[in-house]
Amino acid sequence: MEVLARADGLDVNEVPDGYVIYHIASDRVHYLNKTAAIVFELCNGSEANDIVARVGQMFSLDDETANEVIEACIQSLLKEGLVLYRSK
């Protein structure tokens, strides 16, 4: 089983509207809004479908919207190297 986890080498700083994350390996800075910050926080050994369900419930999203929007956020975090899949 694969779970999502935060990547190593991140300097995470909370700001009023989300997070500013410096990714040391890529020498890039990322700005996460509050919703993306919540998704990022849940990438702590959880499965993607659990994250989608939890965030969808937090924001009272229907299943279709939650799947589309939260999955897109997860894919963006993966693409930028901020989170990754790990075997559990």
N, C-alpha and C positions, 0 to 999 in steps of 0.2 A: 504494500500500500504506500502511495506517495502522499506526502503532506507538504504544505507550503511553509517556508521558513525564511526569515530575513537573511540576506546575504551578509557575509563578513566584510569588514572594512568600511562600515558606514558610520558617519558622524551625524547623529540625529539630534536636531534642535527643534523644540516646540516653539511656535510663534502663535500670535493671537488667532490667525486664520488657518492653522494647520501645522505642517512641518516643513523645515528646510533640512534637506539631507545632502551631505557631501559624500560622494562615492569616491573613495580614495583611489581605487584601481583604475577608474576611468577619468579621474580628475574632473568630475562634473558635479554641478549643484542641481538638485531637483527640488521643486516646490510642490508640496502636496496640500490640496485643500482639505477641509475637515473630513469630508467623506473618504477621500483617499487615505488620509491618516488613520481613520478607523479601520479600513481594510488592511492597511499595512500592519497595524497593531495586532490584528487577528491572525496574521501570518506567523504564527508561533507554534507550529506543529499541527495546525488544523487542516482538514481536507477542504478543497475549494468549494465543494457543494455546501459544507457546513458554514463557511464564511458567507456565501451568497444568501443562505437562509437567515443567518443571524442579522446581517446588515439589512436585508429586505424587511425583516420584522421590525428592526429599529426605526426604519423610515416608513413603515406601513406600505410597502410596495407590493403590488400583486406579483405572483410568481414569474410571469413572463417578463415584466419590467425588471425585476430583481435579477433574473438570470442574464438578461441582456446588458444592463448597466454595470452591475457588479463584476460580472465576468470580463467585461471590457476593461474595467479598472485593474483587475488581477492580471490580465494579459499585458497591460501597459507597464505594470510594476515588474513583471517578468522580463519584458523586452528591454527595460532600462537597467536590468541587473540588480534591482533593489531586493527582490525576493527570488527564490528558486524552489524547485521541487527537491525534496529529500525523501529517502526511504525511511519508513517508520519502523 
